Amino acid sequence: MTISISSSLPAESAAADSPSAAPAPKAQPIANNTADVVKLSASQQIHQLYSQGQRISQIAFSLNLPIETVNSYLGITNTTS
């Protein structure tokens, strides 16, 4: 899983902030720069997906991990005896 952390603003919002400024040039398409990519560990991916509301079974399937591993990263223990 990768998450883009690019912080560029579109030209329209920059122009709206300063009404007396000259018109801003058209925004250029943002290149897919690998410097703006963050690689997450399996644990971080699991916590991110879980916080987004995905079910444990969905997370396990999408990351190709056993459900027990996902539960372990989330600190969920099986209390059945």
Protein Blocks (a to p, Z undefined) as FASTA:
>chain_A
ZZdfbfbdcfklmmmmmmmbccddddddddddfklpccddfklmmmmmmmnopafklmmm
mnopafklmmmmnopacfbZZ
